[in-house]
Amino acid sequence: MASITIRNLDEDLKRRLRIRAAEHHRSIEEEVREILRLAVDQSTAPENLGESIHRRFAALGGVDLQLPSREPMPEPPRFD
């Protein structure tokens, strides 16, 4: 299992972590692991791709396209 070191941790933050860990009956290390696990596991709902693309290009304006008329589809082949 990997380990990390966090340097320059604010004393107030360390104190609050110690209190939070004690409230949950865990060590500070286990509390930090749980905080990281929860933060990473919280996935945001997937964004609608069409809406995302529209927002990205909305400021550029739109284009009016002339759509060609469509002809009826031919009958599919029969294999009787």
LOLUMMI-422351 format. One record per residue: x, y, z of N, C-alpha, C in turn; residue in three letters; residue number from 0. Coordinates in nm, 3 decimals. Example, Ala and Ser with C-alpha at 12.3 -4.5 7.8 and 13.67 -1.06 7.14 Angstrom:
<sites>
{{1.319; -0.569; 0.780}; {1.230; -0.450; 0.780}; {1.320; -0.330; 0.780}; 'ALA'; 0}
{{1.285; -0.225; 0.708}; {1.367; -0.106; 0.714}; {1.290; 0.003; 0.787}; 'SER'; 1}
</sites>
This chain:
<sites>
{{0.085; -0.118; 0.000}; {0.000; 0.000; 0.000}; {0.089; 0.124; 0.000}; 'MET'; 0}
{{0.049; 0.226; -0.069}; {0.129; 0.349; -0.081}; {0.112; 0.437; 0.042}; 'ALA'; 1}
{{0.208; 0.524; 0.060}; {0.198; 0.622; 0.168}; {0.234; 0.759; 0.112}; 'SER'; 2}
{{0.182; 0.862; 0.178}; {0.214; 0.999; 0.139}; {0.253; 1.078; 0.264}; 'ILE'; 3}
{{0.325; 1.185; 0.243}; {0.362; 1.276; 0.351}; {0.305; 1.412; 0.318}; 'THR'; 4}
{{0.242; 1.473; 0.415}; {0.186; 1.607; 0.396}; {0.267; 1.703; 0.482}; 'ILE'; 5}
{{0.336; 1.791; 0.417}; {0.421; 1.887; 0.488}; {0.346; 2.018; 0.510}; 'ARG'; 6}
{{0.396; 2.094; 0.604}; {0.346; 2.230; 0.634}; {0.197; 2.230; 0.665}; 'ASN'; 7}
{{0.152; 2.132; 0.742}; {0.013; 2.125; 0.782}; {-0.012; 2.229; 0.891}; 'LEU'; 8}
{{-0.110; 2.312; 0.871}; {-0.147; 2.416; 0.967}; {-0.181; 2.351; 1.102}; 'ASP'; 9}
{{-0.131; 2.410; 1.212}; {-0.156; 2.354; 1.345}; {-0.304; 2.348; 1.379}; 'GLU'; 10}
{{-0.380; 2.449; 1.335}; {-0.524; 2.449; 1.362}; {-0.593; 2.334; 1.288}; 'ASP'; 11}
{{-0.550; 2.311; 1.164}; {-0.607; 2.201; 1.087}; {-0.573; 2.067; 1.152}; 'LEU'; 12}
{{-0.450; 2.054; 1.198}; {-0.409; 1.931; 1.266}; {-0.492; 1.909; 1.392}; 'LYS'; 13}
{{-0.517; 2.015; 1.466}; {-0.598; 2.006; 1.588}; {-0.740; 1.962; 1.555}; 'ARG'; 14}
{{-0.797; 2.022; 1.448}; {-0.934; 1.986; 1.409}; {-0.941; 1.842; 1.359}; 'ARG'; 15}
{{-0.838; 1.797; 1.290}; {-0.832; 1.656; 1.247}; {-0.826; 1.563; 1.368}; 'LEU'; 16}
{{-0.746; 1.601; 1.468}; {-0.735; 1.519; 1.588}; {-0.870; 1.510; 1.659}; 'ARG'; 17}
{{-0.943; 1.620; 1.667}; {-1.074; 1.621; 1.731}; {-1.173; 1.538; 1.651}; 'ILE'; 18}
{{-1.173; 1.556; 1.521}; {-1.265; 1.480; 1.435}; {-1.237; 1.330; 1.444}; 'ARG'; 19}
{{-1.109; 1.294; 1.447}; {-1.072; 1.153; 1.458}; {-1.120; 1.096; 1.591}; 'ALA'; 20}
{{-1.104; 1.172; 1.698}; {-1.149; 1.125; 1.829}; {-1.301; 1.108; 1.832}; 'ALA'; 21}
{{-1.373; 1.199; 1.767}; {-1.520; 1.187; 1.762}; {-1.563; 1.061; 1.689}; 'GLU'; 22}
{{-1.484; 1.016; 1.592}; {-1.518; 0.896; 1.515}; {-1.446; 0.771; 1.567}; 'HIS'; 23}
{{-1.375; 0.786; 1.682}; {-1.303; 0.674; 1.743}; {-1.200; 0.613; 1.647}; 'HIS'; 24}
{{-1.126; 0.701; 1.580}; {-1.023; 0.657; 1.485}; {-0.895; 0.732; 1.513}; 'ARG'; 25}
{{-0.786; 0.680; 1.459}; {-0.659; 0.752; 1.464}; {-0.666; 0.867; 1.363}; 'SER'; 26}
{{-0.577; 0.963; 1.377}; {-0.572; 1.074; 1.281}; {-0.544; 1.018; 1.142}; 'ILE'; 27}
{{-0.454; 0.923; 1.134}; {-0.419; 0.864; 1.005}; {-0.540; 0.798; 0.939}; 'GLU'; 28}
{{-0.616; 0.721; 1.017}; {-0.735; 0.656; 0.961}; {-0.842; 0.760; 0.924}; 'GLU'; 29}
{{-0.853; 0.865; 1.002}; {-0.949; 0.971; 0.971}; {-0.915; 1.039; 0.839}; 'GLU'; 30}
{{-0.787; 1.067; 0.818}; {-0.744; 1.130; 0.693}; {-0.770; 1.036; 0.575}; 'VAL'; 31}
{{-0.743; 0.905; 0.594}; {-0.773; 0.808; 0.488}; {-0.921; 0.810; 0.453}; 'ARG'; 32}
{{-1.006; 0.815; 0.555}; {-1.151; 0.817; 0.530}; {-1.193; 0.946; 0.459}; 'GLU'; 33}
{{-1.138; 1.059; 0.499}; {-1.168; 1.186; 0.434}; {-1.128; 1.180; 0.287}; 'ILE'; 34}
{{-1.008; 1.130; 0.259}; {-0.963; 1.118; 0.120}; {-1.050; 1.021; 0.041}; 'LEU'; 35}
{{-1.084; 0.907; 0.103}; {-1.169; 0.808; 0.036}; {-1.303; 0.870; -0.003}; 'ARG'; 36}
{{-1.365; 0.942; 0.091}; {-1.495; 1.004; 0.063}; {-1.483; 1.112; -0.045}; 'LEU'; 37}
{{-1.375; 1.190; -0.039}; {-1.358; 1.297; -0.137}; {-1.339; 1.243; -0.278}; 'ALA'; 38}
{{-1.266; 1.134; -0.292}; {-1.239; 1.078; -0.423}; {-1.359; 0.998; -0.474}; 'VAL'; 39}
{{-1.431; 0.932; -0.383}; {-1.546; 0.851; -0.424}; {-1.666; 0.933; -0.467}; 'ASP'; 40}
{{-1.673; 1.058; -0.423}; {-1.787; 1.141; -0.460}; {-1.774; 1.183; -0.604}; 'GLN'; 41}
{{-1.838; 1.108; -0.689}; {-1.832; 1.144; -0.830}; {-1.950; 1.235; -0.863}; 'SER'; 42}
{{-1.923; 1.331; -0.944}; {-2.030; 1.420; -0.987}; {-2.111; 1.350; -1.093}; 'THR'; 43}
{{-2.236; 1.389; -1.102}; {-2.323; 1.329; -1.204}; {-2.267; 1.362; -1.342}; 'ALA'; 44}
{{-2.268; 1.265; -1.431}; {-2.216; 1.294; -1.565}; {-2.296; 1.404; -1.632}; 'PRO'; 45}
{{-2.226; 1.492; -1.693}; {-2.288; 1.607; -1.758}; {-2.345; 1.564; -1.894}; 'GLU'; 46}
{{-2.452; 1.628; -1.933}; {-2.510; 1.602; -2.064}; {-2.412; 1.656; -2.167}; 'ASN'; 47}
{{-2.362; 1.569; -2.254}; {-2.259; 1.608; -2.351}; {-2.308; 1.717; -2.445}; 'LEU'; 48}
{{-2.431; 1.705; -2.492}; {-2.486; 1.805; -2.584}; {-2.493; 1.943; -2.520}; 'GLY'; 49}
{{-2.540; 1.948; -2.394}; {-2.548; 2.076; -2.325}; {-2.409; 2.134; -2.299}; 'GLU'; 50}
{{-2.316; 2.048; -2.267}; {-2.179; 2.093; -2.243}; {-2.118; 2.156; -2.369}; 'SER'; 51}
{{-2.138; 2.092; -2.483}; {-2.087; 2.145; -2.611}; {-2.158; 2.276; -2.645}; 'ILE'; 52}
{{-2.288; 2.282; -2.623}; {-2.364; 2.404; -2.652}; {-2.311; 2.521; -2.569}; 'HIS'; 53}
{{-2.290; 2.499; -2.437}; {-2.238; 2.607; -2.351}; {-2.101; 2.654; -2.398}; 'ARG'; 54}
{{-2.017; 2.559; -2.440}; {-1.882; 2.594; -2.481}; {-1.882; 2.686; -2.602}; 'ARG'; 55}
{{-1.972; 2.662; -2.699}; {-1.970; 2.738; -2.823}; {-2.081; 2.841; -2.835}; 'PHE'; 56}
{{-2.164; 2.857; -2.732}; {-2.277; 2.950; -2.737}; {-2.232; 3.094; -2.764}; 'ALA'; 57}
{{-2.120; 3.134; -2.706}; {-2.074; 3.272; -2.723}; {-2.033; 3.302; -2.867}; 'ALA'; 58}
{{-2.005; 3.201; -2.946}; {-1.963; 3.223; -3.085}; {-2.082; 3.248; -3.177}; 'LEU'; 59}
{{-2.200; 3.225; -3.128}; {-2.319; 3.244; -3.212}; {-2.354; 3.117; -3.287}; 'GLY'; 60}
{{-2.461; 3.123; -3.358}; {-2.507; 3.005; -3.429}; {-2.495; 3.021; -3.579}; 'GLY'; 61}
{{-2.535; 2.920; -3.650}; {-2.530; 2.920; -3.795}; {-2.666; 2.870; -3.844}; 'VAL'; 62}
{{-2.724; 2.940; -3.940}; {-2.849; 2.894; -4.001}; {-2.812; 2.810; -4.122}; 'ASP'; 63}
{{-2.850; 2.687; -4.119}; {-2.819; 2.595; -4.228}; {-2.941; 2.573; -4.315}; 'LEU'; 64}
{{-2.919; 2.564; -4.443}; {-3.026; 2.528; -4.536}; {-3.027; 2.376; -4.545}; 'GLN'; 65}
{{-3.131; 2.314; -4.496}; {-3.139; 2.169; -4.502}; {-3.201; 2.126; -4.634}; 'LEU'; 66}
{{-3.137; 2.035; -4.702}; {-3.194; 1.989; -4.829}; {-3.321; 1.907; -4.803}; 'PRO'; 67}
{{-3.411; 1.912; -4.900}; {-3.532; 1.834; -4.883}; {-3.497; 1.686; -4.892}; 'SER'; 68}
{{-3.570; 1.606; -4.819}; {-3.541; 1.463; -4.817}; {-3.641; 1.391; -4.905}; 'ARG'; 69}
{{-3.591; 1.296; -4.975}; {-3.678; 1.216; -5.059}; {-3.721; 1.093; -4.979}; 'GLU'; 70}
{{-3.833; 1.035; -5.019}; {-3.875; 0.916; -4.946}; {-3.772; 0.804; -4.962}; 'PRO'; 71}
{{-3.761; 0.722; -4.858}; {-3.666; 0.611; -4.862}; {-3.715; 0.505; -4.961}; 'MET'; 72}
{{-3.624; 0.444; -5.032}; {-3.665; 0.339; -5.124}; {-3.712; 0.216; -5.044}; 'PRO'; 73}
{{-3.791; 0.137; -5.108}; {-3.838; 0.014; -5.044}; {-3.719; -0.080; -5.022}; 'GLU'; 74}
{{-3.714; -0.145; -4.908}; {-3.604; -0.238; -4.886}; {-3.620; -0.360; -4.975}; 'PRO'; 75}
{{-3.512; -0.426; -5.005}; {-3.521; -0.543; -5.092}; {-3.597; -0.658; -5.023}; 'PRO'; 76}
{{-3.660; -0.735; -5.102}; {-3.734; -0.851; -5.049}; {-3.660; -0.976; -5.093}; 'ARG'; 77}
{{-3.651; -1.071; -5.005}; {-3.580; -1.194; -5.033}; {-3.673; -1.316; -5.018}; 'PHE'; 78}
{{-3.790; -1.312; -5.083}; {-3.879; -1.428; -5.072}; {-3.853; -1.526; -5.180}; 'ASP'; 79}
</sites>
